[in-house]
Amino acid sequence: MDDVRANLAHPSPAQTDLPDADWWRGAVIYQIYPRSFQDSNGDGIGDLAGIVRRLPHVASLGVDAIWISPFFKSPMRDFGYDISDYRDVDPMFGTLDDFDALIAEAHRLGMRVMIDLVMSHTALEHPWFLESRVNKTNPKADWFVWADPKPDGTPPNNWLSMFGGSAWQFDSPRRQYYLHNFLAEQPDLNFHNPEVQEELLDIVRFWLERGVDGFRLDVINFYFHSKGLEDNPPLHEDHRNDSIAPSVNPYNYQDHLYDKSQPENLDFLRRFRALLDEYPGTTAVGEVGDAQRGLDIVAAYTAGNERVHMCYAFDFLQPMKITAPNVRRVLEEFETVARTGWSCWAFSNHDVTRHASRWGEGEADPVAYNKIVSALLFSLRGSVCLYQGEELGLPEAELAFEDLRDPYGIRFWPEYRGRDGCRTPMVWEEGDHASGFSEAVPWLPVSPAHGPLSVSAQVGRPDSVLEHYRRFLAFRRQHKALVKGSITFLVAEGDALVFERRDAEERMLCAFNLGSGWVSLAVEDLRLASLDEHGFAGTYEKGEIRLGPYGAFFALIEA
């Protein structure tokens, strides 16, 4: 590791001049999808140098950290989530020196850097798998999940892939099946092998030594499978939902008891956390992919101080529109099952339809709706993940079939259009053929609907979604109760939601109207000092809060 220390571009702020080791609790984390953020070399694909160029924009929002989706060496069948070298940068994104420069600039701007670590599976081209598939006796023979066929030659069990079809692929050299929970080109690592765990933890240390401040852990509950390879039972149709996989995918027909979310994962997460604790102030957020038991898994994985710091489930990433009662149900359920845990909430990311379209289509005032749901997100107890372009109110891009790059969308088109619509290039400038993203033809087309919403079109306009994000994040930073305080719900009916955030220094009343009509809400007669730095208008008098369409009201509760 001496060579890594010698080349360290900039020390981590978590380990130097920013003393709050608990910074992640209540942090706002901005997700960057590097292929689509900024192209610096004219090949139509975003890269690390492009991210560095645009970091001042991210810093201007007032976020605490960035999360960069995978930039490691990869054949790019799943666009970086199929890794062939965990310790190097794919040439299309740049070099390790470019990454060091990125860390240095982010730290200079006061932001921490988290990277997306995909540990559940690799690419077919990874040297580990190339060795493992040679025969059943090589040193890495047990590094992946191999199983013999049934006597009739069919797969070992009924497990299904998230991307459709069997989760097993027959491999001729070994005359066995290997497990792939995602693409057939993404073989699953065998976490039951201690050598695999050791190697992965060494990779974690490699990046910690390079100065990263934390990790986003892809599909954290997929690390272990049941050694018994039992068939998953069917899932009753009343319990199916498409928050994890689209309804056209047979993956939803099973109760996934044995192919993921195994109890052995808790011991590995303890080892992972112990390693992070050697680097004060570093953190991790895990993605929990489970439609039936998501919050329970989040609770188990974040309980106490032994496992990961925070996780997010898909409660607010599913197609079902957000409602006041559902927000209360999810938050109160989490507070019940995870009394010592911590969650990280997200409304959009690189895998789901942007919430501006998923929830906002049909709203009387889409701009106002985007503002009110973002204010709600920033006011919930927990940390927050924002996805690039969310601060511009970008809707989902509509793409033709011939423009698709996502294998998931190509597989299930047209009932499911895949993930390309949320991955189109970031829009920076008006009037340019690629909206300032690239001088070349972008790898995905820029949506015509996105150009007028570019950064240059919104910056400095007080009524824009962008300036709203800046204004509200500044408001959030001014009030510790919004960052780390407790939450108590008072009203949750129809479009109306009222709760109290509280810490040792202040009590704050937060009221929201998610609808297009006026609402009046009766609450306890309190002494309130109204706050107005957030940009919303509302009134309170004698126990009644009145909110206009898509309105909000914030006030300090006085003793």
GULUM-851950 format. One record per residue: residue in three letters; x, y, z of N, C-alpha, C in turn. Coordinates in steps of 0.001 Angstrom, whole numbers, plus 500000, padded with zeros to 6 digits. Layout:
N
ALAXYZXYZXYZ/...
//
This chain:
559
MET500803498783500000500000500000500000500842501277500000/ASP502192501147500137503016502345500207502923503187498952/ASP502803502513497774502722503272496533501447504076496463/VAL500364503524497035499094504255497054499202505472497954/ARG499786505284499135499946506420500052500803507521499424/ALA501824507091498694502721508068498083502031508870497004/ASN501064508233496326500384508906495223499077509573495650/LEU498764509514496942497500510071497418497396511540497050/ALA496364511857496253496253513215495716495925514233496796/HIS495122513826497744494664514789498744494110513990499908/PRO494442514323501133493893513577502260492389513753502354/SER491757512750502896490313512789503054489913513815504092/PRO488884514631503816488440515569504847487887514847506054/ALA487417513616505849486923512843506979488055512519507949/GLN489299512510507420490428512118508249491308513309508647/THR490968514525508215491846515665508504491091516793509180/ASP490697517797508389490261519057508981488759519174509191/LEU488005518133508914486569518168509171486279517169510281/PRO486134517640511519486156516750512677484890515933512886/ASP483804516216512224482547515552512508482533514158511896/ALA482927513155512668482918511780512175481500511293511917/ASP480543511989512459479131511635512299478489512423511154/TRP479305512954510243478817513830509175477769513160508302/TRP477870511857508140476978511119507252475536511106507758/ARG475349511296509042474001511243509623473264512541509286/GLY472354512450508334471660513632507854472320514279506657/ALA473335513636506096474042514204504950473178514172503693/VAL473472515098502778472859515104501452473950514693500467/ILE473700513602499749474692512985498871474201513088497429/TYR475035513613496563474669513857495165475249512745494296/GLN474384511984493639474835510887492793475218511371491404/ILE476412510976490973476896511283489626477004509989488832/TYR476326509944487685476445508825486759477482509248485724/PRO478729508770485834479832509405485104479701509403483584/ARG479081508386482996478924508350481541478131509541481031/SER477292510119481903476326511113481451476463512466482137/PHE477582512701482818477686513957483555478376515039482737/GLN479597514777482262480307515744481427481435515038480679/ASP481425515206479362482488514678478505483586515730478369/SER484845515346478648485948516306478553486845516085477341/ASN486727514921476668487666514625475587487002514410474229/GLY485705514730474122485047514719472827484715513361472258/ASP484550512349473125484157511031472610482689510719472846/GLY481936511684473406480504511486473625480161510770474909/ILE481179510463475719480979509740476974481576510565478108/GLY480838510725479181481343511471480329482539510788480966/ASP483314511531481732484549510992482296484895511719483592/LEU485972511269484230486363511834485524486794513286485410/ALA487529513619484356487930515019484169486710515908483968/GLY485692515375483318484452516132483163483770516378484494/ILE483804515386485373483225515572486706483950516702487434/VAL485287516684487353486068517742488018485630519117487515/ARG485429519227486211485024520514485625483709521002486214/ARG482796520090486482481456520491486924481254520433488434/LEU482287520101489197482117520034490650481676521349491278/PRO482094522528490763481589523766491364480068523864491346/HIS479436523332490297477968523328490269477420522496491416/VAL477993521311491606477507520435492673477713521099494028/ALA478894521689494217479168522361495492478207523516495732/SER477799524191494664476889525336494818475522524929495340/LEU475193523653495217473907523185495751473931523124497273/GLY475124522937497835475229522817499281475151521390499774/VAL475551520412498923475522519016499345476771518697500158/ASP476719517570500868477828517177501729478813516238501050/ALA478334515481500061479187514472499439478690514177498040/ILE479565513564497244479153513019495959479315511504495998/TRP478444510820495275478552509376495072478728509186493572/ILE479829508537493184480120508326491778479816506882491423/SER478920506667490462478635505323489979479901504725489368/PRO479960503398489169481231502725488855481979503302487660/PHE483296503437487853484198503932486815485360502952486617/PHE485266501748487199486326500766487122486397500141485719/LYS487489499445485441487613498741484170486460497757484012/SER485882497747482805484659496964482593484412496780481112/PRO483842495638480702483388495491479317482119496285479024/MET481512496864480054480378497782479935479108497127479387/ARG478939495852479656477655495245479270476525495781480150/ASP476858496069481407475902496722482305476460498073482742/PHE477242498670481848477726500046481989478428500309483317/GLY479386499426483618480237499631484781479867498815485988/TYR478663498269486013478269497399487113478697495954486858/ASP479538495768485848480207494494485558481700494794485504/ILE482393494512486591483762494986486782484774493908486414/SER485800494298485666486872493372485320488174493687486052/ASP488264494849486693489430495206487515488986496229488545/TYR488971495820489814488491496681490895489493497768491282/ARG490722497639490839491763498558491295492228499526490217/ASP491462499677489159491878500593488104490660501261487479/VAL490930502376486810489889503153486137489781502683484692/ASP488563502551484189488403502219482779488928503377481935/PRO489686503083480874490256504170480066489230505157479530/MET487990504718479307486997505676478809486696506765479827/PHE486973506488481115486728507475482162487992508224482562/GLY489170507699482186490412508375482544491400507450483206/THR492088507970484204493172507241484874493045507396486385/LEU493874506656487102493920506825488551494365508232488928/ASP495252508828488124495637510217488379494440511152488259/ASP493576510887487286492354511690487151491468511537488384/PHE491402510319488899490591510102490103491184510845491291/ASP492512510807491412493160511553492498492849513053492396/ALA492860513557491158492549514976490955491109515277491335/LEU490227514347491056488821514524491416488667514603492933/ILE489307513686493644489232513723495109489774515041495645/ALA490906515468495093491513516715495567490579517899495385/GLU489933517986494224489055519122493963487782519051494810/ALA487211517874494934486009517736495765486317518126497205/HIS487434517657497729487811517999499100488085519493499246/ARG488706520085498226488954521525498280487643522294498362/LEU486610521778497695485301522433497694484451522049498906/GLY485009521216499803484306520865501029483349519699500899/MET483501518898499843482618517741499653483407516452499792/ARG482801515479500405483406514162500489483090513353499226/VAL483867512278499044483718511460497841483405510020498233/MET482270509523497751481887508128497927481870507458496551/ILE482317506211496502482328505504495231481441504268495311/ASP480942503871494162480007502756494040480800501459493956/LEU480665500600494947481411499352494978480456498184494737/VAL480722497429493668479865496303493259480572495026493666/MET480232494477494810480951493316495329480214492004495130/SER478958492033494755478213490775494659478586489961493431/HIS479069490626492369479358489934491116480452490673490363/THR481026490010489375482045490615488525481586490532487072/ALA482497490893486160482293490653484738482830489268484377/LEU482322488702483284482864487437482783484363487536482530/GLU484818488727482122486212488916481751487144489099482949/HIS486595489142484155487480489323485307488433488128485401/PRO489723488375485663490679487262485761490274486191486769/TRP489588486585487839489145485580488798488219484566488138/PHE487262485061487343486315484142486725486975483333485611/LEU487866483958484866488557483235483802489319482049484378/GLU489912482225485551490609481117486213489619480120486795/SER488559480635487397487597479766488073486917478796487112/ARG486683479214485893485907478391484960486750477311484274/VAL488069477334484460488929476387483757488619474943484157/ASN488530474695485452488241473342485948487776473450487392/LYS487546472305488034487006472285489390488100472213490454/THR489363472301490043490453472127491003491424473301491055/ASN491207474325490245492145475447490231491995476281491508/PRO492983477143491820492950477908493081491708478773493268/LYS491054479178492190489860480015492318488593479255491898/ALA488658477961491948487523477139491528486264477445492328/ASP486445477827493601485300478057494484485072479543494754/TRP485618480401493892485423481841494082484071482316493552/PHE483432481527492742482107481849492205481133480735492579/VAL479847480961492355478824480002492780478578479021491639/TRP479134477832491770478991476772490773478107475658491327/ALA477366475000490460476519473873490873476317472934489695/ASP476199471664489995475965470666488951474538470772488418/PRO474330470355487178472962470302486646472141469244487368/LYS470857469366487281470004468262487683470244467079486742/PRO469797465886487112470035464721486247469553464904484808/ASP468544465744484613468043465965483244468743467121482541/GLY469779467676483182470556468744482558470058470143482816/THR468930470285483494468360471602483753469072472266484934/PRO468825473570485166469526474289486237469288473676487612/PRO470185473970488563470125473368489904468846473661490669/ASN468233474820490433466983475146491126466216476179490302/ASN465188476752490910464283477635490165464627479117490288/TRP465796479463490815466110480868491036466109481635489716/LEU465614482871489795465457483714488612466401484911488660/SER466759485385487491467603486568487362466750487827487395/MET467307488883487968466636490184487948466400490669486525/PHE467221490208485588467115490670484208466310489714483343/GLY465622488755483962464743487858483231465356486492483005/GLY464525485436483143464995484082482913465708483483484105/SER466289482303483886466982481592484957468186482381485442/ALA468494482237486743469680482859487319470905481959487150/TRP470785480912486365471882479964486164472259479917484697/GLN473558479898484423474082479797483066475030478600482984/PHE474777477727482008475644476556481852476969476978481234/ASP478060476441481792479402476781481322480101475498480862/SER480441475446479600480974474213479019482296473760479619/PRO483285474643479841484562474146480389484407473353481683/ARG483506473807482586483349473102483866482190472123483851/ARG481354472210482822480158471366482738479300471533483993/GLN479237472767484427478409473149485568477697474455485238/TYR476740474782486081476074476077486003476747477039486977/TYR476794478319486596477205479357487550476018480291487786/LEU475985480872488978474884481749489386475131483160488894/HIS474084483789488379474132485213488011472782485828488358/ASN472747486629489383471494487273489774471089488384488815/PHE472010488765487929471709489843486981471985489314485571/LEU472784489970484774473074489460483437473856488149483513/ALA473724487332482480474524486105482410476008486427482370/GLU476352487643481941477744488077481905478219488677483222/GLN477420488497484299477771489007485623477731487869486641/PRO478732486996486638478730485854487561478845486297489018/ASP478106485622489876478092485970491301479294485389492029/LEU479928486219492859481009485765493716480460484910494854/ASN481279483991495322480883483089496401481389483635497732/PHE480538484349498441480927484959499712481109483928500822/HIS480689482689500596480948481650501591482422481267501621/ASN483184481687500628484614481419500566485352482547501293/PRO486083482252502385486785483311503130487798484066502277/GLU488393483408501284489359484095500432488707485214499637/VAL487473484999499202486743486032498466486518487242499366/GLN486080487003500577485864488109501508487158488883501753/GLU488257488174501957489535488840502223489948489722501046/GLU489806489193499837490206489960498666489344491205498502/LEU488049491083498725487157492238498594487463493291499653/LEU487737492864500865488080493830501908489408494512501600/ASP490328493800500953491581494423500550491342495490499490/ILE490362495261498613489984496270497611489393497493498302/VAL488560497258499300488014498381500081489157499208500666/ARG490154498527501233491283499237501823492063500021500760/PHE492203499450499575492904500132498491492304501508498236/TRP490984501591498158490333502872497860490298503794499077/LEU490203503210500284490299504048501481491673504709501553/GLU492718503966501241494066504532501234494205505604500159/ARG493420505494499125493487506491498054492763507779498447/GLY492003507736499533491390508962500032489893509048499927/VAL489205507958499513487749508058499439487176508144500847/ASP486017508760500938485359508974502227484257507964502505/GLY483998507078501546482961506093501788482549505383500520/PHE481543504535500685481101503671499602479586503609499541/ARG479088503523498329477715503070498109477847501611497698/LEU477187500726498422477322499294498210476149498787497380/ASP476441498420496156475419497934495236474822496624495756/VAL473508496503495662472738495300496045473367494580497241/ILE473439495278498352474145494795499537473562493497500089/ASN472293493223499839471685491997500371471816490811499424/PHE472540490965498317472742489863497372474077489147497588/TYR474838489490498611476176488934498745476153487421498953/PHE475275486953499812475245485532500156474000484849499583/HIS474168483608499211473066482739498818472979481594499826/SER471876480890499829471748479727500700472593478583500142/LYS473441478010500984474270476883500543473428475693500094/GLY472218475582500636471365474449500285470736474545498910/LEU470806475711498283470245475934496936468776475516496850/GLU468021475779497922466607475416497926465823476237496910/ASP464780475658496347463893476408495464463218477537496240/ASN463094478696495599462277479759496179460804479394496045/PRO459999479678497077458561479414496962457884480465496089/PRO456706480146495568455969481163494802455485482279495713/LEU455307483438495145454790484594495872453366484842495422/HIS452452484933496371451047485162496024450916486484495272/GLU450075486499494271449956487681493421449555488930494200/ASP448879488771495331448506489939496138449732490626496751/HIS450849489908496848452042490459497473453085490908496459/ARG452784490751495191453745491167494169453717492676493996/ASN454888493268493778454946494675493366456166494845492485/ASP456173495922491718457237496124490743458224497185491189/SER458465497278492500459451498242492986460878497767492734/ILE461100496463492631462431495914492401462607495507490949/ALA461593494897490364461638494483488961460303494841488318/PRO460296495154487016459032495521486358458043494360486377/SER456774494691486308455730493673486439455790492626485337/VAL456406492940484201456507491974483111457615490949483358/ASN458385491123484420459499490235484730459021489131485666/PRO459214487863485323458761486776486213459475486753487558/TYR460525487580487733461215487671489020460222487952490142/ASN459165488676489822458166489049490826457288487883491264/TYR457407486746490620456547485617490940457093484759492077/GLN458294485077492545458904484279493610459059485078494889/ASP459005484357496013459421484917497296460899484547497454/HIS461772485531497389463206485279497278463832485013498650/LEU463535483828499164463992483458500493465422482936500511/TYR465877482357499408467130481611499445468234482172498549/ASP467908483035497601468931483523496679469555484846497122/LYS469070485425498234469630486676498737469209486862500191/SER469693487948500807469293488346502164469496487219503184/GLN470655486585503135470955485483504048471600486002505338/PRO471401485296506459471902485784507751473427485882507818/GLU474156485092507005475614485154507031476145486535506651/ASN475314487322505981475767488641505549476098489552506726/LEU475441489348507847475661490221508999477105490138509487/ASP477684488939509496479064488800509933480020489492508969/PHE479755489376507668480620490058506709480524491574506875/LEU479313492084507087479149493524507254479853494021508511/ARG479933493184509535480707493564510722482184493708510366/ARG482699492797509575484099492880509157484323494122508298/PHE483391494390507416483479495574506562483484496847507407/ARG482581496929508379482492498112509231483757498277510079/ALA484306497171510573485533497262511364486662497859510539/LEU486700497525509255487718498106508375487484499603508204/LEU486244499999507952485962501427507811486299502189509084/ASP486086501576510220486356502259511480487841502543511686/GLU488713501876510925490137502200510970490420503551510308/TYR489449504060509560489586505327508830488485506270509331/PRO488743507000510404487684507798511056486961508716510081/GLY485651508713510201484836509605509385484405509028508062/THR484858507822507710484380507198506473483027506539506728/THR482315506258505651480946505778505810480554504876504659/ALA479389504260504774478858503427503695477341503470503721/VAL476760503467502534475313503351502384475041502166501477/GLY474175501269501923473875500067501164472542500152500443/GLU472514499603499234471256499486498482470631498135498800/VAL469421498153499336468715496929499684467645496656498630/GLY467848495590497850466893495233496813466000494104497266/ASP464913494426497935463967493414498393462594494056498497/ALA461647493539497735460321494150497671459451493792498871/GLN459741492678499531458879492234500624459418492636502002/ARG460722492594502183461306492769503519462330493897503559/GLY462200494884502699463213495924502560463535496647503848/LEU462520497157504554462787497935505768463355497060506878/ASP462915495798506958463468494896507968464955494658507722/ILE465328494536506448466734494316506119467545495579506411/VAL467007496737506040467677497998506372467921498076507871/ALA466921497703508653467052497746510111468174496834510582/ALA468211495607510066469225494648510494470625495086510081/TYR470747495668508894472068496015508374472631497303508971/THR471776498135509578472250499405510135472153499471511654/ALA471719498383512294471518498402513742472832498623514481/GLY472810499480515483473978499719516315475120500348515539/ASN476344500023515928477531500588515292478458499507514745/GLU477876498349514391478695497217513967478619496928512475/ARG477605497455511802477421497097510395477538498363509554/VAL476815498478508472476950499691507670476233500851508348/HIS476637502054507994476104503245508652474648503492508285/MET474298503258507013472941503554506540472659502732505293/CYS471376502528505030470920501814503834469704502529503279/TYR469395502229502014468109502666501480467426501488500803/ALA466128501437500990465292500446500328464560501146499185/PHE463606500459498573462949500989497380461559501552497676/ASP461304501888498946459971502364499311459553503603498541/PHE460495504525498288460170505752497568460751505761496153/LEU461174504591495679461677504474494309460720503666493437/GLN459614503238494003458673502433493248457702503319492466/PRO456985502737491492456081503539490652454931504190491405/MET454452503536492481453302504075493208453581505493493695/LYS452681506396493403452874507803493731452964508011495237/ILE453830508912495621454006509223497033452742509895497567/THR452359509505498785451206510099499463451585510394500905/ALA450824511271501528451093511614502922450983510390503839/PRO449906509577503728449827508400504608450968507409504382/ASN451411507260503126452488506310502858453807506795503446/VAL454072508094503353455286508636503964455285508353505459/ARG454158508604506092454078508351507540454278506869507839/ARG453646505998507057453770504561507297455225504106507194/VAL455906504524506123457286504088505900458201504598507003/LEU458102505884507336458982506459508357458711505868509735/GLU457431505709510081457123505165511408457488503685511492/GLU457314502951510394457723501549510404459230501440510586/PHE459972502299509894461417502260510059461807502612511490/GLU461177503636512070461499504025513447461201502886514417/THR460218502045514069459849500927514943460837499770514819/VAL461158499393513577462004498204513379463485498520513465/ALA463852499784513366465274500151513347465555501279514327/ARG465291501028515581465431502082516587466860502614516672/THR467846501776516400469237502225516455469849502342515059/GLY469035502201514017469541502266512657469358503635512032/TRP469796503746510790469702505018510073469420504726508604/SER468507505497508034468162505285506640468649506434505777/CYS468698506166504487469045507178503494467944507147502444/TRP467210508239502303466051508265501420466425508807500044/ALA465788508261499027465990508719497652464666508619496913/PHE464419509575496037463223509559495188463561509166493749/SER464820509340493345465265508987491993466683508447492060/ASN467044507635491071468438507241490867468597506713489446/HIS469730506075489167470058505640487809469304504391487364/ASP468485503823488238467783502572487927466274502718487779/VAL465731503892488084464270504032488070463864505272487280/THR462629505274486834462073506445486153462173507664487067/ARG462621508773486511462757509997487316461425510353487957/HIS461480510796489219460221511022489937459441512212489391/ALA460113513116488668459371514215488040458331513675487074/SER458627512532486448457652511874485565456857510807486299/ARG457544510032487118456900508903487798455741509357488671/TRP455906510514489317454862511040490191454233512323489655/GLY455023513115488922454584514473488598453727514606487359/GLU453715513577486482452901513688485276451434513854485647/GLY450785514816485042449377515066485309449129516094486396/GLU450185516507487108450004517531488129449722518883487468/ALA448906519702488127448510520994487560449711521915487358/ASP450681521836488238451882522676488149453095521793488439/PRO453682521169487401454796520244487625455996520887488327/VAL456281522155488028457414522826488673457168522945490175/ALA455983523405490543455653523535491963455642522166492647/TYR455183521153491920455162519808492501456585519321492769/ASN457488519535491823458884519148492038459465519834493269/LYS459108521083493469459632521813494619459107521253495936/ILE457818520944495991457263520501497264457746519101497626/VAL457880518193496635458348516847496993459821516875497387/SER460611517766496795462016517863497210462119518435498618/ALA461282519416498935461281519969500289460909518893501301/LEU459957518043500938459592516933501818460774515989502011/LEU461433515618500910462587514729501003463647515294501937/PHE463936516579501816464969517207502633464545517378504092/SER463278517178504377462777517388505739462565516088506502/LEU462693514939505823462501513661506497463703513317507376/ARG463469512538508398464579512078509232465374511028508467/GLY466655511277508298467518510375507562468440511169506667/SER469342510465506013470181511097505011469455511076503677/VAL470022511749502675469332511928501393470305511667500256/CYS469841510948499247470577510823497999469820511556496896/LEU470503512472496220469957513159495059470599512574493808/TYR469850512532492727470386512029491468470583513182490500/GLN471701513174489789472024514282488889470843514648488001/GLY470571515946487881469443516438487095468175516586487890/GLU468133515958489059466972516101489932466802517560490326/GLU467936518249490529467890519655490929467420520562489797/LEU467263520021488600466725520782487474465263520424487190/GLY464737519451487903463376518984487653463258518208486355/LEU464329517519485946464296516807484665463265515686484686/PRO462433515607483653461533514463483519462274513295482875/GLU461662512142482842462222510986482149462306511279480655/ALA463435510926480041463593511122478599462870510013477840/GLU462219510391476764461533509419475901462487509024474777/LEU462837507750474695463784507268473706463127506262472763/ALA463587506255471541463152505253470577463902503947470848/PHE463343502838470403463960501547470649465379501496470094/GLU465581502086468921466913502025468308467961502825469080/ASP467526503692469999468472504465470807468835503774472120/LEU468136502695472459468367502051473750469749501416473824/ARG470354501502475012471626500839475290471496499859476454/ASP470473500021477256470288499221478459469786497818478086/PRO470526496756478426470070495407478084468762495029478758/TYR468508495618479903467269495355480637466072495878479847/GLY466183497109479335465102497686478551464909496980477227/ILE466011496622476577465917495909475305465213494567475502/ARG465489493910476622464898492593476908463384492660477065/PHE462864493713477702461434493750478029460657494831477275/TRP461274495467476279460576496470475466459362495825474789/PRO458242496580474632458009497973475030457298498119476374/GLU456869496976476995456153497085478268457034497741479338/TYR458334497460479280459282498117480174460365498726479299/ARG460593500017479471461488500744478568462903500880479101/GLY463172500232480215464531500210480722464945501455481472/ARG466248501583481649466803502616482520467487503743481756/ASP467485503675480430468164504713479660467495506076479800/GLY466190506095480021465471507366480097465873508238481264/CYS466459507637482304466955508432483439468464508622483373/ARG469097508077482336470561508117482236471061509010481102/THR470179509724480450470607510591479356471486511720479903/PRO472278512361479037473259513340479516472665514500480303/MET473447514948481263473129516152482029473096517351481075/VAL472172518261481318472041519428480439472595520660481146/TRP473604521264480533474307522387481142473992523720480483/GLU473812523721479157473645524976478430472494524873477438/GLU471850525992477178470782526044476173471378526192474774/GLY470679525641473782471016525919472397472075525025471800/ASP472835524312472594473885523437472083473276522105471666/HIS473900521420470694473336520156470213473301519094471307/ALA474223519192472251474256518243473365474117518963474703/SER473592520177474674473343520966475891474581521105476767/GLY475750521253476138476977521482476878477622520239477435/PHE477013519071477202477579517829477732478813517382476951/SER478785517517475631479879517021474797479907517781473481/GLU481089517813472860481206518363471519480870517320470467/ALA480802516058470878480493514953469957479040514533470129/VAL478656513520469371477320512930469538477327512124470830/PRO476451512424471793476464511722473080476084510249472933/TRP476536509462473892476267508017473875474773507719473976/LEU474027508579474612472565508565474600472104509945474159/PRO471023510029473394470588511352472926470094512233474059/VAL470328513534473919469790514512474865468317514721474546/SER467488514647475557466056514830475350465744516271474956/PRO464931516479473905464533517854473554463834518576474701/ALA463164517797475569462465518417476701463428518893477782/HIS464663518419477750465617518765478798466356520070478548/GLY466579520414477280467346521616476961466863522874477655/PRO465555523167477608465061524383478272465196524364479797/LEU465517523184480356465672523060481804467134523055482229/SER468037523401481328469469523327481589469883524227482754/VAL471091523990483243471617524799484341471650526271483951/SER472151526572482765472259527976482356470901528649482249/ALA469863527870481929468521528443481813467890528722483168/GLN468370528048484223467735528179485530468541528984486537/VAL469844529043486351470670529702487357470301531177487481/GLY470177531637488702469847533034488958468375533369488888/ARG467538532419488485466090532660488438465467532201489751/PRO464999533110490585464496532722491905463371531703491864/ASP462587531686490760461450530778490694461814529418490105/SER463082529170489776463471527927489129463625526798490144/VAL463551525567489650463763524411490511465194524413491052/LEU466158524765490222467552524793490655467752525734491833/GLU467257526951491729467444527900492831466663527479494067/HIS465533526797493848464805526247494996465669525243495746/TYR466347524339495026467206523357495685468303524052496484/ARG468941525042495886469995525757496601469444526438497855/ARG468290527070497690467691527815498800467289526859499928/PHE466661525734499569466157524861500623467286524100501307/LEU468315523728500564469442523064501212470158524006502171/ALA470222525298501830470787526274502760469918526375504018/PHE468601526369503821467665526394504948467868525171505836/ARG468028524012505218468235522777505979469500522878506828/ARG470569523398506249471834523485506984471730524417508193/GLN470837525382508128470694526342509220469977525753510431/HIS469324524610510258468483524059511325468875522612511604/LYS469559522398512728470054521070513064468929520061513245/ALA467756520546513645466639519624513825466286518928512515/LEU466442519631511380466155519024510080467218518026509667/VAL468419518175510186469521517313509769469556516019510573/LYS469507516133511885469697514938512714468615514737513764/GLY467614515606513794466604515530514840465647514366514690/SER464872514130515739463832513101515719462653513570514878/ILE461716512660514606460531513014513832459300512436514520/THR458259513262514616456976512846515183455872513338514262/PHE455040512427513772453980512795512830452740513255513576/LEU452145514333513077450933514898513668449722514707512765/VAL449897514880511456448803514749510483449356514039509249/ALA448581513101508706448933512455507435447646511948506799/GLU447017512813506035445748512440505408445626513152504071/GLY445216512395503052445100512963501716446441513478501228/ASP446461514765500862447697515398500402448446516126501509/ALA447916516081502727448465516893503816449315516063504764/LEU450453516642505116451380515966506008451981516995506955/VAL451921516704508262452502517590509273453305516740510248/PHE454535517174510512455325516481511523456242517464512234/GLU456763517002513376457707517808514141459093517186514057/ARG460100518027513768461505517605513864462075518265515114/ARG462848517495515878463275518022517184464672517531517539/ASP465503518440518017466771518056518622466927518822519928/ALA468121518765520506468316519377521822468166520887521796/GLU468334521495520617468344522953520534467061523556519991/GLU466315522821519167465117523422518568464063522384518231/ARG462833522892518192461694522094517725461132522803516503/MET460918522048515431460415522655514204459163521929513728/LEU458145522715513384456932522185512780457062522276511266/CYS456786521174510574456894521108509120455559520637508556/ALA454966521408507666453666521072507085453765521125505565/PHE453119520177504884453212520057503431451850519785502818/ASN451633520392501662450459520108500842450967519588499503/LEU450810518291499272451316517666498053450344517784496889/GLY449225518458497104448198518539496077448006519926495500/SER447084520019494542446854521258493787445738522119494348/GLY445138521685495456444087522495496075444530523061497412/TRP443705523939497978444001524499499295443659523483500379/VAL444422523501501478444110522635502609444185523449503894/SER443340523053504850443380523614506202443601522464507167/LEU444550522631508063444938521546508960444825522014510395/ALA444086521253511191443951521564512605445044520859513385/VAL445851521619514123446885521057514977446755521691516353/GLU447508521170517296447504521722518642447852523211518605/ASP447167523983519438447429525423519500448807525649520115/LEU449758526060519283451145526189519702451627527627519547/ARG452687527946520265453360529228520044454430528998518985/LEU454224529585517823455107529331516686455792530603516222/ALA457034530442515805457763531535515156457992531115513712/SER457220531691512830457248531287511429458622531537510805/LEU459031530610509926460295530722509196459989530967507725/ASP460813531767507067460473532097505682461665532034504720/GLU462784531431505133463952531395504243463849530307503180/HIS462808529521503210462699528325502369461974528571501056/GLY461259529686500941460598530005499681459151529596499571/PHE458568529004500627457165528610500605456327529578501435/ALA455041529611501135454121530471501879453040529620502526/GLY452754529909503772451690529248504508451354530095505710/THR450209529854506319449806530660507476449386529757508620/TYR449514530287509825449092529569511022448384530547511947/GLU447207530133512423446473530983513368445549530129514206/LYS445730530211515519444844529555516491444639528068516171/GLY445733527372515982445646525928515788445297525496514384/GLU445305526396513415444970526025512039446081526473511089/ILE446569525510510306447546525800509253446818525822507919/ARG447044526884507142446454526959505801447580526970504774/LEU447429526050503799448437525894502766447790525965501390/GLY448391526757500501447935526807499127448419525609498351/PRO448115525535497051448550524408496215450060524214496294/TYR450471522969496547451886522606496626452634523513497608/GLY451980523827498695452550524756499665453161524044500858/ALA453929524794501615454556524275502824454635525381503867/PHE454755524963505116454859525908506231455877525348507218/PHE456803526198507656457817525800508628457856526844509740/ALA457939526355510970457986527280512103458701526627513268/LEU459362527451514068459954526967515305458884526957516385/ILE458840525889517152457886525770518253458537526356519499/GLU457910527387520041458473528048521206457938527429522485/ALA458744527490523529458353526910524822457191527682525420/
//
